Amino acid sequence: MVLQIFPAVPSEWKDNSFNNFRTEGVFMTSVKKSNGRAEEIKIISEQGGQLRLKFSVKTFYLSDMKYAYHHKNGVILIDLKKEKCSVKNGFE
């Protein structure tokens, strides 16, 4: 499963967010979108595991880079134990 952030939200909705949305794989996800861009994705892994995240920005950074790498198809793979991770827009 690949988690996509705001995949079906109309582009006219420039500012929106959600907090503690439970995803498949027991991840709690919070996202804030401002001026049409997702600024930060906060992830809490309740059981540990691998999160496949499609984040449609060219540059990004993680709270701890040892947990992730970027695939060519735009999917970030994050291996988490029971911990928190933050993925931020690099504002290209």
Disulfide bonds with the S-S distance in Angstrom:
none
